[in-house]
Amino acid sequence: MKIIYVKEKIKEKLLKEIESISEENLQKIDSNTHEVKIKIEKIRKKENKKIELTEDEMKTFERQLIDLSTRERGVEFLSSVLKDKLSAEYFAKFMRVSFLKQDNKKYIINKIVEATIGAKLRSNAIKGR
C-alpha cells in the first residue's frame, strides 16, 4: 500500500464532498452548532442475484397452478418450485400480483395462490358450483 496514493485518494473524495455540502449545512458549521466528522465505512456491494426462472418455466408453473383445486396444494406446489424470495417476487411480477418489498416468500406465495386458485374458487362459489 502506498500511503501517499491513499492520502491523495482521500483528499479527492473530501474535496468532492465539501463541494456538495448545502448552504444550510455550511451555516450550521459556521455558527458552531454542528461539526464535521470523517467516518470510514465498508463498501457494501449488492450481489446481482441471478434469476433462475425462465419465461417458459413460469408459463408452465402458471398452467400447473391454475389446474390445482385447493389453495393448500397451490401453496405446496409454489413452495417447492420457488426456492427463494427473489424467485417468488419474480413469479409474482410475471403473474401481475402486487406485493411489498418487505413481504416474505410465504406471504408472496399466498398472494399468488389467492389471486389464481382463490379467485377461481370464489367464482365457482358465486356460480353455485
C-alpha positions, 0 to 999 in steps of 0.5 A: 500500500502506498500511503501517499496514493491513499492520502491523495485518494482521500483528499479527492473524495473530501474535496468532492464532498465539501463541494456538495455540502448545502448552504444550510449545512455550511451555516450550521458549521459556521455558527458552531452548532454542528461539526464535521466528522470523517467516518470510514465505512465498508463498501457494501456491494449488492450481489446481482442475484441471478434469476433462475426462472425462465419465461417458459418455466413460469408459463408452465408453473402458471398452467400447473397452478391454475389446474390445482383445486385447493389453495393448500396444494397451490401453496405446496406446489409454489413452495417447492418450485420457488426456492427463494424470495427473489424467485417468488417476487419474480413469479409474482411480477410475471403473474401481475400480483402486487406485493411489498418489498418487505413481504416474505416468500410465504406471504408472496406465495399466498398472494399468488395462490389467492389471486389464481386458485382463490379467485377461481374458487370464489367464482365457482362459489358465486356460480353455485358450483 
